[in-house]
Amino acid sequence: MGYDNIRVEKRGKVGLITLDRPKALNALNSALIGELGTALDAFEKDERIGCIVLTGSEKAFAAGADIKEMQPHDFAKAYIDDLITPLDRVSRNRKPIIAAVAGYALGGGCELAMMCDFILAADTAKFGQPEITLGVIPGAGGTQRLTRFVGKSKAMEMCLTGRMMDAEEAERSGLVSRVIPANDLLEEALKVADKIADFSLPVVMMTKESVDRSYETTLAEGIRFERRVFHAMFALEDQNEGMTAFTDKRKPQFTNK
């Protein structure tokens, strides 16, 4: 299908989604969010795709939700329309998503990046939750995910003041995985995604599920879940291939079975 607000490409085993509303700094309106969900659904079903990269422009990953679209809502409309909730589709993706962030990732843009599995940030990236300046709070998980990433004190300060965090502070605080020169960001993100996509897809998906489980349960229950998943992997052909290849001193040829 055609897209008006995003660009979608396949780079080998990697799906690339680029937010593309340049005049609005990739503000997240309902049309963009809908197209993003459609593209993710397509990549999820595509057996050839093993990892996804989500990015924006050099100037902005996404500068936030589309305030012009949101402003006319009253409580009833916001509640009935379930405002912003469709963006949660990103966090439910079973295949890994890497956020490649350059420029502004503010409000919904910061929340969108945090929904991905990890963030690679350009040295130009700036993160923030400025919703308080608009008379609201973050509504797409900002108060929850940001706190889990950077801790209560820093998250509280950012949400109460709207202060932006640069890439260096974001890495130091645990929000992003690595900081990369802006000119190399997309190339590095695709390289990392290609490496992930070259592994066994069911093992990659189970690994993602296990790490995510650590946020949802106690340590004892999380370890029990991890152990059961680990045991279950011995039913996979890819487990046998991976360990056989290791003992044979060759590269494994995974078949996603």
Secondary structure, 3 states (H helix, E strand, C coil): CCCCCEEEEEECCEEEEEECCHHHCCCECHHHHHHHHHHHHHHHHCCCCCEEEEECCCCEEECCECHHHHCCCCHHHHHHCCCCHHHHHHHHCCCCEEEEECCEEECHHHHHHHHCCEEEEECCCEEECHHHHHCCCCCCCHHHHHHHHHCHHHHHHHHHHCCCEEHHHHHHHCCCCEEECHHHHHHHHHHHHHHHHCCCHHHHHHHHHHHHHCCCCCHHHHHHHHHHHHHHHHHCHHHHHHHHHHHHCCCCCCCCC
